Structures are given as C-alpha cells and as structure tokens.
Amino acid sequence: TTTTGTYTDDGTSPGPDPATYGLLRVETWLDNGIPGVGSQIYVDGVPRDEWALSWLKLAPGPHTIHFTDVQNLGTPADQTVTVVAGEVKVVQGVYAVHGWLRVSTDPPIGGTIYVNGQPYDNWQMWQSMPAGQYVVSFGPLSGYTTPAPQTVTVTAGELTWITGTYAVPPGAPAAGLAPARVPGTPLAPAASASRGRE
C-alpha cells in the first residue's frame, strides 16, 4: 500500500522553527562494509522505519536508538545520542555477520554438546555464531568413551562442521545394547517366551 502526502506552496506558511529541532540520520551496515540491513529502527521506544532513517526531525536533547534482531547477524547495542538544534546527527548501526557451527555425534547419540563450557543441545546442534574460536566438548555417556574436546574456528558467512565420536571400549557392549549371544547357548527366559509366541 502506497500513500502520498502532497505539499502545496501557499507562500505564507513559515514551517517549523529551525531552533526547535535537529535532524537524525540513521544508517545500518554489515561489518563487512555492505550497507543496508532490514532491521526496524526505534527512537525512544517508538518504531520509526526499517533499513534507515532519512533526516528525521527531533527535539533537541538525548534520544535512544534501538535496532531489532536480524537472523544470522549480531545486533548492535543501543545508542544514546544528543540531537542539537540546526544540526544533523548521523548514527550507524553495524551488524556483525555470523557464521554457523554444526556439531554431530557419531553414532547419533544423546550426548550433551558444550560450547565454551555451556550446554547447547543433545545429539547435535546447528547454530548461528559470531565469528571466532570456540572449544566444543561432549558430555559422558555410560558405556562409551567420551570424545576429546575440539577447538574450532567459525568464519563469518561459512559453516564449520565437526563430529564427536563416542567409541565403545574393546569388549564392552554399548549402553542399551545386549551382548551378542554365543551360538548354541539358550535364549534368556524373556526372549524364549517372546519367540514362542511368534
């Protein structure tokens, strides 16, 4: 829906007094130098526009700028700026481009996955993360050898994928799995009863 406000010159209206307002210009950028992010911009708690504000008239004094979250990007902190009558204040909200960290378990199993000591999920995780270095560790599971921690680097705009391998110690059955039956030995009572009903 598009609406147009048409101004007609009447030759007499003085317009607002320049001493009563300053202008606020707000821009959004990615931290890789690309301009324009589709966030909503708030001024003093009021939603104003998306992507940017084009020289908004505001009363002189302090005003707080807030930017909403955008998926896969790090949100800029709020900024408090002072608008001065007759001047233009330019504010930039810079969003950090995230990468993605995916962690799997092998075999797929309910081990807890930790990133920098914080539990993120069981079995697997796939999440947007700020670029940087992380230590991924794994929780213990009965019957398995716990995978060693791994240090990984997440790069902006790229996927980092690692796997934690839960090994079964030699001669030990995996948790929840019955040991293999030696040929010629009788079935356990429960198994024999089940087989008899087939």
Order of alpha helices (4+ residues) and beta strands (2+ residues): beta-beta-beta-beta-beta-beta-beta-beta-beta-beta-beta-beta-beta-beta-alpha
